[in-house]
Amino acid sequence: MVPAQIQLTETQARILKRIASEKEISVAELIRRSIDDMIRHSKDIDGVKQHDAEREERRRRALSVVGAFSSGVDDLSVNHDQYLAEAYANAAGDE
């Protein structure tokens, strides 16, 4: 991490301490998370919103596994509810 020194108003410092205490994190962690949130909602140097780039990366990764696995049944889309009920019943029996 890179150390940074900032100056806060009394009000900002008081509110940040209260929020950090409520979240049970340090003020520094609260500030880092706030900066991450701001970065996600701002434009990067290419003019593409960062969260759009992250969403596109998640989409690309999800699509890369489409068809990679098989349920072993040919009628899953038709009888989805039945298979789901069976899966829940089996999971409940395992407990």
Buried (B, 14 or more C-beta within 10 A) or exposed (E): EEEEEEEEEEEEEEEBBEEBEEEEEEBEEBBBEEEEEEEEEEEEEEEEBBEEEEEEEEEEEEEEEEEEEEEEEEEEEEEEEEBEEEEEEEEEEEE
